[in-house]
């Protein structure tokens, strides 16, 4: 029996690549998006390559729409084996100029959307186990100027992963996240801007912005889902082309110093760097 994979934001970029490759490798794919024409294109592409797929149009920022989507999938297939929350948007702006609507829009799609989808899939997934994959970003891991909303949303993914990995291990549900580096519709404008800026300064293009393709992320996802180890959970993977980085969970550095000594030591260390 084919495993059922529900992928949000699956009509473009990384989501599209994941949907197509999972369809080609034996999954029954549910393609989510907000534009019916784009959903149909991906479903048809999966069918052309011999896979099985259906589409469902729903805005993951709307909990009512997410409920209806999951109910429809369960009605048709009686289960969800894989949930990949890939849906995302951007409203970049420095914090001082960011509007409340820009803040809320990004958190609604990325972070709230993740919760809505997970919450509604869990009652069905916990019966037989499964995989939940979230998309985070280096913006959430180390910050990104001009993206306080996006960085906050992606940092929130880390808390979800670490918490649910611990909560759901007894149900044989693995929860992991990927910080992808790939050329997509979302990243292309940023990369082009950096290229132009560096060219004007006569400086080389930063190595950190030399990214792979969306298909590279899809191949990693297929390989990750194929791993049988139930303990492969609570992990954050950075994927750029063929390179994979494993981000470690922060650990405390304990100090026996008093408050006064602590800050004195901190200033001394800062001065020596």
N, C-alpha and C positions, 0 to 999 in steps of 0.2 A: 504493500500500500504506500502510495506517495505521501511524503510529508507535506504539510500545509504551511506555507510561508507568507505571512502578511507583511508587506513592505509599505511604509508610509513615504510620501514624497518620491514615488518611484517612476516619475515621468521624465525626469531629466538627470543628467550628470551621473553621480555615483549611484543614486537610487535606480535609475534606468539600467545601468550596467549590472547591478546586483540582481535585478529582476530577470533580466535576459539570461544571465549565466546560471542562476538557480533553476530557471525553467529548462535550460539545456542539460542540467545535471540531475534531473529527475524529481524536482519539487513541483508541486501544484502551487502556483504563485497567485497571490491576490495583489493586484497593482492598485495602489491608492494614489490619488492626486486630486486636484481641484478643477482641472480642465478636462472634460470628457473626450475631446478630440485627441489630446496628448495621451490620455489613458488608453484609448483605443489603438493608438499607434504602437504602444509598447506591447499590448496584448497580442496584436496581430504579428508583431515581430517574433514574439515567443512562439506563437503557433507556426510561423514559417520555418522556424528552426527545430520543429518537432516537439516543442514543449506544451504544457498545459497552463492556462492562465485565465483569470477573469479580472475584470476591473470594478472598482468601486469608488465613486466620486464622493469625497467627504473632506471637510475642513477639520483637521485634528485639533484645532483650537476650540472647537465646539463640542462639549461633552455629549450633547444629545446626538449629534451626527456620528460621533465615535461609537456610542452605544448601538445605534442602528447598524453601523458597519459591522461591528463584531457579531451582533445578533444574526445578521445576514450570512456571515461566513460560517458560523456555528450551525445555522439552519441547513446550509448546503453541505458542509463537510463534517460536522459534529466535533471538530477539534481545530486547534491551532498549535502547531509544533514549533514554529519560529516566528517571533515578532521582531522586526527591524524598524526602529523609529529613525527615519532619515529625513523627514520633512523639516524644512528650515526656511528662514527668510533673513533679510538684513535691513536694518535702518541705521546705518553708521552715522555717528555724530559725536562730537566732544560732549562731555557730560553737561557742561554749562548751557549748551544750546539744544540738548536733547529734549524733545517734547514727551509728555507722559504717554501719548499714544504710541510713539516710537519705542519707548521702553516696554509698554505692555504688549505690543504686537509681537515683538521678538520672543519675550518670555512665554506668551500664550502658545505660540507654535512649537518652539523648541522644548520648553520645560513642562508647561502644563499639558501640552500634547503628549509628551512621554508618559506622564502620570495617567492621563485619561485612557490611553491605549493599554498600558500595563494593567491598570486596575480592572479593566473589563475583560482582558484576556486571561488573567490569572485563575479565575474560578474553573476554567476549562483546561488550562495547561497544567494545573497542579495535580490533575488526575493521572497524567501519564508522563510528566516531565517535559522539558523543552529548552529552548534557547531564547533569550532576550538580548538583543544587540542595540546599543545606543550609539549615536554619533556625537562625540565630543570634539574638542579642537585644542590646539596649542594656545588659543586665546583663553580658554578656560583653565588651562594648566599653568600658564605663565603670564597671562594678561595681554591686552592688545589696545594700544592707544586709539581712541575714537570708536571703540566697540564695547563700551561698558555694559550695554544691554546683552549683546552677544556673548561676551566673556562671562557675565553672570549666569546666563542660561547654560552655557557649556560647562561651567564649573559646577552648576547644580547637577549635571549628569553624573559627575563623579560621586557625589553623595548618594544618588540613587543606586548606582552600581555597587558601591561598597556596602550599603545598607541591605539591599535586596539580595545580594549574593549570600550574605549571612542568613537572612530570613528564609530564603527559599531553597537552601541546599538540601534540606530534609525532603523537599518535594522533587528533587532531581531536576531543578530548573537552574540553568547556568545564566548568569547575568554578566555581560562584559561590554566594554566600550572601545570604539576605534576613533583615534584622532587622525583623520585622513589628510594627506597632502596630495592634491590632484588638481589638474586643470579642468575646471568646470565653468558653467555659466556664472556661478557665484564668485569664483576666485579670479576669473579672467580679467575683469576690470581692475582689480587690485594689482594683479601681476603686471598688467600693461602700464599702470600708473607708476609702479616702482621702476620698471624698465626705462620709461621716459625720464623720470627723475634722476636715475643713476647715469643715464646717457648725457643729460645736461651738465652733470657734475663731473663727467668724464671719469666715472668710477665704475668698477666691475659690478655686474649683477650679483646680489647676495646669494651665497650658496643655499641659504635656508629657504629661498623662494624658488629654487629649481625643483619643480615637483613632477610627479609621475602622471599617470593617466587614471581615469575612473575605472577602467578595466582591471588595473592592478589591485584596487581596493576590493573589487568583486571577487577576484581570484583568492585573495586572502580570506574573505568571508566564507567562501565555499570550503577552503581548507580548514578554517577554524571550526565550522559546523560539523565537519567530518571527523573531528577528533572525539574519541569515545570517553575520554577522561572526565568524570563528573566533577572532579576537583578543579578543572580548568574554568574558574569562575572568579569574579571580582577583579578582573584584570583590565588594564588600560593599554591598548596597543597603538603605537604610532606607525602608520604605513605610508611610505613614500616610494613609489615605484616598487622595486624588488627588496627594498630595505625595510626591516621591521624593528621598531624600538619598543621596549617594554618600559612603561613609566611606573615607577615605584610609588606606593602609597606614602605620603609624608610620615616621618617618624620624629618624635620629640628628641631634642638634644637637652638632656638634663643638666642642671647647674645647681651647685650647692651655695652659690653666692647670694648675698643679701641683695635687696633692690639697688642700693647705692653702688655696691661692688659690681653688680651685673652690668649697669650702664657704663661704668668706668671701663670695664673690660671690653664692652662692645665698642666704645669709642677708640680704644687702643687697637682693637682688631681692624676696625674700619680704616684707621690711619695707616696700618701696615699693608693694606691691600692696594 
